[in-house]
Amino acid sequence: MGTTTATATATATTSLGVGGEDRVMAAAQQIVKSLNTPEEVREDMLLILSSFDNRLSNITDLIKKDSDSTGVRFDAAEKVILRWNSCPFNPDASRHSLPWEDSPDEAAEYLSAIDEILQLVVDMSIRSDNEIMDRAETAIQLAMSRLEDEFRLILIRNTVPLDADRLYGSIRRVSLSFASNKGEIDEEFESFAEVDSVRGCFHERGASLGDDLCVDLINADVFTDLKDIADRMIRSGYEKECVQAYINVRRDALDECLVILGVEKLSIEEVQKIEWKDLDEKMKKWIQAVKITVRVLLSGEKRLCDQIFNGFDSIKEICFNETAKGCVMQLLNFGEAVSIGKRSSEKLFRILDMYDVLADALPNFEMMITDEFVCSEAKGVLAGLGFAAKGTFVEFENAVKNEASKKPMQNGEIHPLTRYVMNYVKLLADYSETLNLLLESDEDETDGLQNKDGELENLTPFAKRLLLLISSLESNLEEKSKLYEDGALHCIFLMNNILYIVQKVKDSELGKLLGDNWVRKRRGQVRQYATSYLRACWIKALYCLKDEGIGGSSNNASKVTLKERFKNFNTCFEEIYRIQTAWKVPDPQLREELRISISEKVIPAYRSFMGRFGSQLESGRHSGKYIKYTPEDLENYLLDLFEGTPLILHHMRRKSS
């Protein structure tokens, strides 16, 4: 007799001592349930017990009665299981084979039948009724197979399709654009031309999902049904089948979500063969897909696992990890392919966007996904994207430094290199926090900068690299200005380009990075070039208006010399007008300031010279041949300079003889 039976016997003896028919029979029932022994041994034990007290003489009848009751209960439950399982399961049927939604009472009956058999199995294991135990095992197998099919079908039919339009509609976009550009660029720098085209290039950044976005991935009405089925399968020892059914359905559903979001399954080799324009689109879709995957898909999947497998923590963890793994690894594989791809300047913004979105997602990944391999892969891809971004930035620096196109801008306008670089770095300023992090370990790269008065000490790593980059651009522009044979056009070219650089810095976050002192120094350079322009261009014309070499006073100056002076001035002015109306100064303020500076130098000198000597020629024949213009005429003509439209003053006469 085992320990359990001994305990029951002791309880029976106590009951007999206390007295009472009910207590005796209750104790007898406890003894019966404790008999986990072969049949012949049980019979001997019953004879011994019946000899203790004649009130136990009917215990055999009690056992028989209990056995009959168990059989009736089992038969009823088994009948329910077999009735539903007699209908072939048809996953393509218009309604469920089990009436989970249409007839909840019948569904409850089926689950109750399973519960009854599970409980009877526990009870029958005490008595080792082999026949009923075999039937029970068969019934449970049938029920679990059917529940697995129903579990899978309910998951499939109640999956809520991803509404991409709604998700994208909740994304707030910030569009930044490169300025349009006209001009030719050397083939060595053709990537700049590709991005800075006449149409302009739009770079979308700053897109984010609304904080209140919450999407159900499964129809909420079936949560209870799914949990009820999962509970029975797990209690019956079929957790493996339940988990696998869940993972297979939900993994396919998440894969379909990525397809809806425009993310394709591509190998690393396939990604690296994609042309840039197509790759750019795929990178944009990837960025949005990562945001939606973390904020919507994975968080929704986590809630779903928590609800269906509540109370089974290890199963819940396995289901989520295995379900999420496929779509997460697909996203990470694309990120890895981009990180090891060919580097070019136009990719930098997208790579930085990818780095930022993955860096933002990583804490959520680690919080939700406990699979160490997946988390390790995510960290590795993030590091790879950071390395790629840093390397691409270095490539850009080298491209700026080494760009060597030899064809000067015909009208002294802003060089395409300047436009591209400044629009490029203006956009980069939005990534200053990320770039400071990535460039922090590269302080040696800025050793070439002069640290006057300790002005570099307070600059961030990105600001220092920015200074170095713009210095390279300025040096390159200085070399390009030497392509102009006309010293005045050399000055106009440098004025235009340096002012453009200053304006891009002053009107953006670059100004905060480089500081007011940097801006003031460049504005000083623009003024210096303006002075150099006046000296190079107008000194010859102004020399014609000097008194030296005319001889005598204003009343008896040599008419021949005066005629020559006026004639030379007219020639100089007309030549300057013809050439410099074709020159272009795009900035209205600089254009106006240049005209004012010219006017302040030329008009007073012309008016004074004409006032002193004009009367000596006006009285003679053909005076209009020499005194063509009044001071007011010259002022009006100066307004035509630097508009980029060549004009001619030949054969125009303001006066006649």
VMD Tcl script that draws the C-alpha trace (Angstrom):
set ca {
  {0.00 0.00 0.00}
  {1.50 3.37 -1.11}
  {1.87 6.56 0.90}
  {-1.25 8.10 -0.65}
  {-3.35 5.04 0.21}
  {-1.96 4.97 3.73}
  {-2.98 8.59 4.17}
  {-6.45 7.80 2.90}
  {-6.71 4.83 5.27}
  {-5.71 7.00 8.19}
  {-8.34 9.50 7.18}
  {-10.95 6.72 7.00}
  {-10.00 5.45 10.45}
  {-10.34 8.95 11.84}
  {-13.73 9.28 10.22}
  {-14.85 5.98 11.74}
  {-13.70 7.16 15.10}
  {-15.75 10.28 14.80}
  {-18.76 8.32 13.54}
  {-21.35 9.05 10.93}
  {-22.36 7.33 7.70}
  {-21.52 10.35 5.51}
  {-18.01 10.63 6.83}
  {-17.38 6.95 6.31}
  {-18.55 7.00 2.71}
  {-16.61 10.20 1.94}
  {-13.48 8.57 3.25}
  {-14.19 5.50 1.17}
  {-14.42 7.63 -1.96}
  {-11.05 9.18 -1.14}
  {-9.57 5.72 -0.75}
  {-11.00 4.65 -4.11}
  {-9.41 7.61 -5.85}
  {-6.10 6.79 -4.21}
  {-5.94 3.26 -5.60}
  {-3.36 3.55 -8.33}
  {-2.58 -0.19 -8.28}
  {-3.33 -3.28 -10.42}
  {-6.84 -4.70 -10.26}
  {-5.97 -7.85 -8.26}
  {-4.17 -5.80 -5.63}
  {-7.12 -3.42 -5.37}
  {-9.48 -6.34 -4.65}
  {-7.29 -7.51 -1.76}
  {-7.15 -3.99 -0.37}
  {-10.93 -3.64 -0.54}
  {-11.42 -6.86 1.41}
  {-9.08 -5.60 4.13}
  {-10.90 -2.26 4.34}
  {-14.34 -3.90 4.49}
  {-13.22 -5.99 7.47}
  {-12.60 -2.82 9.48}
  {-16.27 -1.90 9.61}
  {-19.46 -3.39 8.18}
  {-20.42 0.08 6.98}
  {-17.74 -0.36 4.29}
  {-19.18 -3.60 3.03}
  {-20.86 -1.75 0.10}
  {-17.65 -0.04 -1.09}
  {-17.56 -2.29 -4.15}
  {-20.93 -0.97 -5.19}
  {-19.65 2.57 -4.62}
  {-16.70 2.00 -6.93}
  {-18.92 0.52 -9.59}
  {-21.34 3.43 -9.30}
  {-18.48 5.96 -9.64}
  {-17.10 4.12 -12.62}
  {-20.47 4.10 -14.32}
  {-20.79 7.87 -13.76}
  {-17.34 8.48 -15.26}
  {-18.21 6.42 -18.30}
  {-21.42 8.35 -18.90}
  {-19.61 11.68 -18.67}
  {-16.85 10.49 -20.97}
  {-19.29 9.07 -23.51}
  {-21.15 12.39 -23.69}
  {-17.97 14.42 -24.15}
  {-16.56 11.98 -26.68}
  {-19.80 12.13 -28.66}
  {-19.47 15.94 -29.02}
  {-15.87 15.61 -30.22}
  {-16.68 12.88 -32.71}
  {-19.77 14.66 -34.04}
  {-17.80 17.74 -35.07}
  {-14.81 15.77 -36.27}
  {-17.00 13.63 -38.50}
  {-17.31 16.68 -40.80}
  {-14.18 17.07 -42.97}
  {-12.31 20.27 -42.25}
  {-12.59 22.68 -45.21}
  {-10.43 25.80 -44.83}
  {-11.98 27.27 -47.99}
  {-15.53 27.04 -46.68}
  {-17.54 30.23 -46.51}
  {-17.86 29.84 -42.75}
  {-15.91 28.20 -39.98}
  {-16.33 24.45 -39.53}
  {-16.77 25.26 -35.89}
  {-19.35 27.94 -35.14}
  {-17.06 30.21 -33.11}
  {-18.85 33.34 -34.34}
  {-22.24 32.17 -35.59}
  {-23.11 29.77 -32.74}
  {-21.06 30.58 -29.66}
  {-23.10 28.11 -27.59}
  {-22.04 25.22 -29.82}
  {-18.44 26.36 -29.70}
  {-18.66 26.51 -25.92}
  {-20.08 22.97 -25.93}
  {-17.10 21.70 -27.94}
  {-14.59 23.36 -25.61}
  {-16.48 22.08 -22.57}
  {-16.29 18.57 -23.98}
  {-12.53 18.94 -24.25}
  {-12.36 20.27 -20.70}
  {-14.45 17.32 -19.48}
  {-12.19 14.77 -21.12}
  {-9.06 16.50 -19.83}
  {-10.45 16.39 -16.29}
  {-11.59 12.77 -16.66}
  {-8.12 11.85 -17.88}
  {-6.73 13.24 -14.63}
  {-9.30 11.27 -12.62}
  {-8.97 8.08 -14.66}
  {-5.20 8.06 -14.40}
  {-5.79 7.12 -10.75}
  {-7.73 4.00 -11.64}
  {-5.74 3.12 -14.78}
  {-8.81 2.22 -16.82}
  {-6.86 1.38 -19.94}
  {-9.84 1.17 -22.28}
  {-11.22 4.61 -21.43}
  {-7.72 6.09 -21.29}
  {-7.08 4.91 -24.84}
  {-10.37 6.34 -26.03}
  {-9.63 9.61 -24.22}
  {-6.22 9.92 -25.86}
  {-7.80 9.35 -29.26}
  {-10.50 11.92 -28.61}
  {-7.92 14.50 -27.45}
  {-5.82 13.87 -30.54}
  {-8.85 14.41 -32.77}
  {-9.88 17.53 -30.89}
  {-6.39 19.03 -30.92}
  {-5.99 18.42 -34.65}
  {-9.30 20.14 -35.24}
  {-8.47 23.01 -32.87}
  {-5.12 23.52 -34.60}
  {-6.88 23.85 -37.95}
  {-9.47 26.18 -36.50}
  {-6.81 28.24 -34.72}
  {-4.95 28.69 -37.99}
  {-8.13 29.48 -39.92}
  {-9.35 32.07 -37.41}
  {-5.94 33.76 -37.51}
  {-5.95 33.87 -41.31}
  {-9.52 35.00 -41.78}
  {-9.36 37.70 -39.14}
  {-6.03 39.22 -40.11}
  {-6.59 42.93 -40.68}
  {-4.95 44.08 -43.96}
  {-2.38 46.80 -43.44}
  {-3.78 50.18 -44.48}
  {-0.67 51.75 -45.98}
  {-2.53 54.89 -47.07}
  {-3.64 55.57 -43.53}
  {-0.16 54.97 -42.15}
  {1.53 57.14 -44.76}
  {-1.15 59.75 -44.21}
  {-0.13 59.92 -40.57}
  {3.47 60.58 -41.52}
  {4.45 64.23 -41.32}
  {6.89 65.10 -44.10}
  {9.54 67.79 -44.23}
  {10.89 68.48 -47.71}
  {14.18 70.17 -48.28}
  {15.36 70.98 -51.78}
  {18.53 71.79 -53.57}
  {18.48 75.02 -55.53}
  {18.18 74.63 -59.26}
  {21.32 74.94 -61.32}
  {22.32 75.54 -64.90}
  {25.78 74.88 -66.17}
  {28.23 72.22 -67.16}
  {30.43 70.28 -64.80}
  {33.46 68.19 -65.50}
  {32.81 64.45 -65.81}
  {34.96 63.77 -62.75}
  {32.35 65.60 -60.71}
  {29.30 64.43 -62.63}
  {27.56 63.12 -59.51}
  {27.05 66.73 -58.43}
  {25.37 67.47 -61.72}
  {23.06 64.52 -61.29}
  {21.74 65.76 -57.96}
  {21.82 69.48 -58.60}
  {19.88 69.42 -61.84}
  {17.67 72.06 -63.40}
  {14.64 70.37 -61.87}
  {16.19 70.45 -58.43}
  {16.34 67.55 -56.01}
  {13.96 67.00 -53.13}
  {15.18 65.22 -50.06}
  {12.43 64.18 -47.68}
  {13.36 64.00 -44.06}
  {11.79 64.35 -40.66}
  {8.87 62.02 -41.38}
  {7.41 60.56 -38.20}
  {4.39 58.60 -37.16}
  {1.75 60.15 -34.96}
  {2.11 59.29 -31.28}
  {-1.48 58.09 -31.05}
  {-1.19 55.56 -33.87}
  {-2.40 52.12 -32.77}
  {-3.39 49.41 -35.23}
  {-4.98 46.01 -34.52}
  {-3.40 43.30 -36.64}
  {-6.20 40.83 -35.85}
  {-9.92 41.47 -35.53}
  {-10.40 42.13 -31.81}
  {-13.64 40.13 -31.78}
  {-11.76 36.82 -32.02}
  {-9.16 37.42 -29.31}
  {-11.20 35.39 -26.81}
  {-11.71 32.52 -29.25}
  {-8.01 32.36 -30.04}
  {-7.07 32.41 -26.37}
  {-9.64 29.70 -25.56}
  {-8.19 27.43 -28.22}
  {-4.59 28.18 -27.25}
  {-5.35 27.43 -23.59}
  {-6.83 23.97 -24.44}
  {-3.99 23.05 -26.77}
  {-1.34 24.03 -24.24}
  {-3.12 22.21 -21.38}
  {-3.38 19.12 -23.57}
  {0.36 19.11 -24.24}
  {0.00 20.40 -27.81}
  {1.76 23.70 -27.25}
  {4.29 22.92 -30.01}
  {1.53 22.56 -32.60}
  {-0.24 25.67 -31.35}
  {2.93 27.76 -31.40}
  {3.92 26.56 -34.87}
  {0.46 27.32 -36.29}
  {0.60 30.82 -34.82}
  {4.13 31.51 -36.05}
  {3.45 30.27 -39.59}
  {0.34 32.41 -40.04}
  {1.61 35.57 -38.40}
  {5.05 35.38 -40.03}
  {3.40 35.23 -43.45}
  {1.13 38.12 -42.45}
  {4.11 40.30 -41.47}
  {5.88 39.39 -44.71}
  {2.78 40.54 -46.59}
  {2.85 43.80 -44.63}
  {6.38 44.47 -45.86}
  {5.23 43.84 -49.42}
  {2.44 46.40 -48.92}
  {5.06 48.85 -47.62}
  {7.12 48.32 -50.78}
  {9.95 46.32 -49.20}
  {11.11 43.48 -51.43}
  {13.12 40.41 -50.55}
  {16.47 41.09 -52.19}
  {19.87 39.53 -51.76}
  {22.92 41.67 -51.05}
  {24.13 41.07 -54.60}
  {20.78 42.18 -56.04}
  {20.77 45.38 -53.97}
  {24.25 46.32 -55.11}
  {23.26 46.02 -58.78}
  {20.35 48.46 -58.49}
  {20.74 51.84 -60.22}
  {20.85 54.83 -57.87}
  {17.44 56.29 -58.73}
  {15.73 52.98 -58.07}
  {17.85 52.34 -54.99}
  {16.96 55.77 -53.62}
  {13.26 54.87 -53.81}
  {13.88 51.56 -52.09}
  {15.88 53.27 -49.34}
  {13.03 55.74 -48.74}
  {10.54 52.87 -48.50}
  {12.87 51.00 -46.16}
  {13.09 54.01 -43.84}
  {9.32 54.29 -43.59}
  {8.97 50.51 -43.28}
  {11.31 50.41 -40.28}
  {9.26 53.10 -38.53}
  {6.00 51.32 -39.26}
  {7.42 47.91 -38.37}
  {8.52 49.08 -34.93}
  {5.64 51.40 -34.09}
  {2.82 49.37 -35.65}
  {3.68 45.82 -36.66}
  {5.93 44.65 -33.84}
  {4.11 46.52 -31.10}
  {0.81 45.16 -32.44}
  {2.24 41.66 -32.66}
  {3.50 41.93 -29.09}
  {0.04 42.91 -27.86}
  {-1.46 40.04 -29.82}
  {0.92 37.48 -28.30}
  {0.31 38.90 -24.82}
  {-3.45 38.52 -25.22}
  {-3.57 35.06 -26.83}
  {-0.87 33.45 -24.69}
  {-1.50 35.31 -21.45}
  {-0.31 33.19 -18.55}
  {2.27 31.30 -20.62}
  {5.29 33.59 -20.58}
  {7.83 31.31 -22.26}
  {5.40 30.41 -25.06}
  {4.51 34.07 -25.52}
  {8.19 34.96 -25.87}
  {8.90 32.19 -28.38}
  {5.89 33.10 -30.52}
  {6.79 36.78 -30.71}
  {10.50 36.23 -31.37}
  {9.94 33.69 -34.12}
  {7.11 35.67 -35.72}
  {9.06 38.95 -35.74}
  {12.38 37.44 -36.76}
  {11.57 37.04 -40.45}
  {10.48 40.59 -41.23}
  {13.16 42.14 -39.00}
  {15.93 40.14 -40.66}
  {14.61 41.07 -44.10}
  {14.90 44.75 -43.18}
  {18.34 44.27 -41.65}
  {19.61 42.42 -44.73}
  {18.75 45.41 -46.93}
  {20.44 47.76 -44.47}
  {23.57 45.62 -44.54}
  {23.57 45.57 -48.34}
  {23.42 49.38 -48.44}
  {26.16 49.73 -45.83}
  {28.67 47.70 -47.84}
  {27.68 49.10 -51.24}
  {29.60 51.48 -53.46}
  {29.94 54.90 -51.87}
  {28.89 58.09 -53.60}
  {27.97 61.53 -52.28}
  {24.30 61.40 -53.27}
  {23.75 58.38 -51.01}
  {24.86 60.10 -47.81}
  {21.50 61.59 -46.81}
  {19.64 58.34 -47.30}
  {22.30 56.43 -45.38}
  {22.07 58.93 -42.53}
  {18.28 58.61 -42.58}
  {18.64 54.83 -42.41}
  {21.14 55.14 -39.56}
  {18.89 57.48 -37.60}
  {15.74 55.42 -38.03}
  {17.52 52.22 -37.03}
  {19.18 53.93 -34.07}
  {15.73 55.12 -32.93}
  {14.28 51.64 -33.44}
  {17.04 49.70 -31.70}
  {15.88 50.34 -28.09}
  {12.41 49.13 -29.05}
  {13.88 46.10 -30.78}
  {15.84 45.20 -27.67}
  {12.86 45.82 -25.41}
  {10.48 43.63 -27.43}
  {12.75 41.02 -29.06}
  {14.68 38.78 -26.66}
  {16.42 36.83 -29.43}
  {20.07 37.74 -28.92}
  {20.99 36.91 -32.51}
  {18.45 39.36 -33.97}
  {19.45 42.14 -31.57}
  {23.13 41.52 -32.32}
  {22.43 41.68 -36.06}
  {20.56 44.97 -35.62}
  {23.50 46.48 -33.74}
  {25.88 45.25 -36.42}
  {23.84 46.78 -39.24}
  {23.61 50.07 -37.32}
  {27.38 50.13 -36.91}
  {27.79 49.32 -40.61}
  {25.50 52.16 -41.66}
  {27.43 54.55 -39.41}
  {30.71 53.46 -40.95}
  {29.24 53.85 -44.44}
  {27.94 57.35 -43.63}
  {31.32 58.43 -42.29}
  {33.12 56.95 -45.28}
  {30.72 58.61 -47.71}
  {31.28 61.96 -46.02}
  {35.03 61.52 -46.48}
  {34.42 60.66 -50.15}
  {32.46 63.89 -50.48}
  {35.26 65.91 -48.88}
  {37.76 64.42 -51.31}
  {35.47 65.07 -54.27}
  {35.21 68.75 -53.35}
  {38.94 69.05 -52.82}
  {39.87 67.30 -56.06}
  {37.19 68.58 -58.46}
  {39.21 70.01 -61.31}
  {36.89 71.22 -64.06}
  {38.73 73.74 -66.24}
  {35.87 75.46 -68.02}
  {35.13 78.84 -66.41}
  {31.62 80.15 -65.97}
  {31.20 82.54 -68.93}
  {29.49 85.31 -67.01}
  {31.24 84.95 -63.65}
  {28.15 83.44 -62.07}
  {27.98 81.02 -59.16}
  {29.81 77.81 -59.99}
  {27.76 74.57 -59.91}
  {30.29 73.19 -57.44}
  {29.47 76.01 -55.02}
  {25.74 75.51 -55.38}
  {25.97 71.80 -54.89}
  {28.36 71.82 -51.96}
  {26.52 74.53 -50.01}
  {23.09 73.01 -50.54}
  {24.60 69.68 -49.62}
  {26.12 70.87 -46.35}
  {23.01 72.92 -45.57}
  {21.06 69.66 -45.59}
  {23.82 67.95 -43.62}
  {23.31 70.47 -40.83}
  {20.04 68.72 -40.03}
  {22.12 65.65 -39.22}
  {24.65 67.48 -37.04}
  {23.82 65.43 -33.94}
  {24.37 62.16 -35.79}
  {27.48 63.41 -37.58}
  {28.98 64.68 -34.32}
  {28.58 61.17 -32.95}
  {30.05 59.51 -36.04}
  {32.93 61.98 -36.53}
  {33.88 62.27 -32.88}
  {36.71 59.78 -33.22}
  {38.17 61.50 -36.31}
  {39.63 64.62 -34.72}
  {42.92 64.08 -36.58}
  {41.15 64.94 -39.85}
  {40.90 68.61 -38.77}
  {44.57 69.09 -37.87}
  {45.02 71.29 -40.94}
  {42.74 74.03 -39.58}
  {44.35 77.11 -38.06}
  {43.18 77.64 -34.50}
  {43.38 81.43 -34.34}
  {42.58 82.80 -30.88}
  {41.31 79.36 -29.84}
  {38.20 79.73 -32.01}
  {38.15 75.99 -32.82}
  {38.00 74.86 -29.20}
  {34.27 75.37 -28.86}
  {33.36 73.84 -32.21}
  {31.74 70.43 -32.48}
  {33.42 67.63 -34.50}
  {31.00 68.22 -37.38}
  {31.54 72.00 -37.32}
  {35.30 71.48 -37.56}
  {34.90 69.18 -40.54}
  {32.51 71.69 -42.04}
  {35.14 74.41 -41.75}
  {37.66 72.15 -43.43}
  {35.19 71.30 -46.20}
  {34.31 74.93 -46.94}
  {38.00 75.85 -46.84}
  {38.59 73.21 -49.51}
  {35.74 74.67 -51.54}
  {37.16 78.20 -51.22}
  {40.61 77.02 -52.28}
  {39.10 75.25 -55.26}
  {37.16 78.38 -56.26}
  {40.31 80.47 -55.96}
  {41.99 78.15 -58.44}
  {39.02 78.33 -60.80}
  {39.03 82.14 -60.66}
  {42.50 82.06 -62.19}
  {40.94 80.71 -65.39}
  {39.61 84.23 -66.09}
  {41.96 86.47 -68.04}
  {39.87 89.52 -67.12}
  {40.85 90.60 -63.60}
  {37.48 92.26 -63.06}
  {35.58 89.09 -63.94}
  {37.90 87.19 -61.61}
  {36.65 89.44 -58.80}
  {33.00 89.16 -59.84}
  {33.27 85.36 -59.83}
  {34.76 85.25 -56.34}
  {32.27 87.83 -55.02}
  {29.33 85.82 -56.35}
  {30.57 82.54 -54.96}
  {31.72 83.72 -51.55}
  {28.51 85.67 -51.01}
  {26.51 82.57 -51.94}
  {28.47 80.58 -49.36}
  {27.87 83.28 -46.73}
  {24.14 83.42 -47.42}
  {23.74 79.65 -47.19}
  {25.55 79.67 -43.86}
  {23.78 82.71 -42.43}
  {20.27 81.60 -43.37}
  {20.50 78.07 -41.98}
  {21.68 75.98 -39.04}
  {25.18 76.30 -40.51}
  {25.36 79.79 -39.01}
  {25.00 78.38 -35.50}
  {27.67 75.80 -36.22}
  {30.27 78.18 -37.70}
  {29.46 81.33 -35.74}
  {29.03 85.04 -36.47}
  {32.76 85.69 -36.65}
  {33.12 83.33 -39.59}
  {30.31 85.16 -41.43}
  {31.85 88.58 -40.76}
  {35.21 87.51 -42.17}
  {33.64 86.29 -45.41}
  {31.61 89.46 -45.81}
  {34.87 91.35 -45.44}
  {36.31 89.27 -48.28}
  {33.36 90.21 -50.51}
  {34.04 93.91 -49.85}
  {37.72 93.44 -50.65}
  {36.89 91.81 -53.98}
  {34.47 94.65 -54.75}
  {37.27 97.14 -54.22}
  {39.59 95.05 -56.39}
  {36.91 94.96 -59.10}
  {36.61 98.75 -59.20}
  {40.35 99.13 -59.40}
  {40.76 96.51 -62.12}
  {37.83 97.63 -64.27}
  {37.31 101.39 -63.98}
  {40.78 102.81 -63.40}
  {41.40 103.23 -67.15}
  {38.08 105.04 -67.67}
  {38.70 107.27 -64.66}
  {42.19 108.11 -65.97}
  {40.53 109.68 -69.03}
  {38.79 112.14 -66.69}
  {41.94 113.43 -64.99}
  {43.39 116.88 -65.65}
  {46.96 115.65 -66.09}
  {48.27 116.01 -69.63}
  {45.52 118.25 -70.93}
  {47.67 121.38 -70.75}
  {46.60 124.89 -69.71}
  {43.56 125.84 -67.70}
  {40.00 124.76 -68.25}
  {39.56 127.68 -70.61}
  {42.51 127.07 -72.90}
  {43.02 123.32 -72.70}
  {44.02 121.56 -75.87}
  {40.87 120.68 -77.80}
  {42.69 117.84 -79.48}
  {43.54 116.34 -76.11}
  {40.01 116.92 -74.78}
  {38.50 115.24 -77.81}
  {40.85 112.32 -77.30}
  {39.96 112.11 -73.59}
  {36.20 112.11 -74.19}
  {36.58 109.71 -77.07}
  {38.69 107.31 -74.96}
  {36.24 107.53 -72.06}
  {33.32 106.77 -74.37}
  {35.18 103.80 -75.79}
  {36.04 102.50 -72.32}
  {32.49 102.94 -71.04}
  {30.92 101.33 -74.11}
  {33.31 98.38 -73.91}
  {32.59 97.92 -70.21}
  {28.87 98.21 -70.92}
  {29.02 95.67 -73.71}
  {30.95 93.16 -71.63}
  {29.50 93.66 -68.18}
  {25.84 93.72 -69.13}
  {26.52 90.06 -69.98}
  {28.07 89.40 -66.57}
  {25.74 88.03 -63.94}
  {25.46 89.03 -60.29}
  {22.48 87.00 -59.06}
  {22.16 88.61 -55.65}
  {20.04 91.80 -55.98}
  {21.69 93.52 -53.04}
  {25.24 92.86 -54.20}
  {24.27 93.93 -57.73}
  {22.86 97.20 -56.44}
  {25.83 97.84 -54.17}
  {28.23 97.34 -57.07}
  {26.29 99.79 -59.24}
  {26.27 102.36 -56.44}
  {30.01 101.94 -55.91}
  {30.63 102.42 -59.64}
  {28.33 105.41 -59.75}
  {30.03 107.03 -56.77}
  {33.39 106.68 -58.46}
  {32.53 107.45 -62.09}
  {29.58 109.86 -62.19}
  {31.09 112.63 -59.99}
  {34.38 112.40 -61.91}
  {32.57 112.55 -65.27}
  {30.31 115.41 -64.15}
  {33.31 117.39 -62.86}
  {35.38 116.79 -65.99}
  {32.47 117.68 -68.24}
  {31.75 120.79 -66.23}
  {35.31 122.00 -66.53}
  {35.99 121.15 -70.17}
  {32.71 120.33 -71.87}
  {31.99 123.92 -72.92}
  {35.16 124.06 -75.04}
  {33.88 121.26 -77.25}
  {30.16 121.97 -77.22}
  {30.66 125.18 -79.19}
  {32.51 123.34 -81.95}
  {31.32 121.20 -84.82}
  {30.58 117.50 -84.23}
  {30.60 117.92 -80.44}
  {28.13 115.04 -80.13}
  {30.78 112.78 -81.53}
  {32.83 113.31 -78.37}
  {30.35 114.24 -75.66}
  {27.90 111.40 -76.20}
  {26.45 111.04 -72.73}
  {25.21 113.21 -69.93}
  {25.93 112.11 -66.32}
  {22.28 111.06 -66.09}
  {22.68 108.88 -69.20}
  {25.62 107.12 -67.60}
  {23.68 106.52 -64.38}
  {20.86 104.94 -66.35}
  {23.23 102.74 -68.30}
  {24.89 101.51 -65.11}
  {21.54 99.98 -64.15}
  {21.95 97.53 -67.04}
  {25.17 96.05 -65.68}
  {25.35 92.52 -64.21}
  {21.95 91.41 -65.48}
  {23.34 88.62 -67.65}
  {21.96 90.12 -70.90}
  {24.60 91.60 -73.27}
  {23.73 95.05 -74.66}
  {25.55 97.44 -77.06}
  {25.84 101.25 -77.12}
  {27.50 101.59 -80.57}
  {26.42 104.52 -82.76}
  {24.16 105.95 -80.10}
  {24.26 109.76 -79.93}
  {22.94 111.76 -77.04}
  {23.77 115.09 -78.71}
  {24.08 116.39 -82.23}
  {26.23 119.15 -83.70}
}
mol new
graphics top color blue
foreach p $ca { graphics top sphere $p radius 0.5 }
foreach p [lrange $ca 0 end-1] q [lrange $ca 1 end] { graphics top cylinder $p $q radius 0.2 }
display resetview
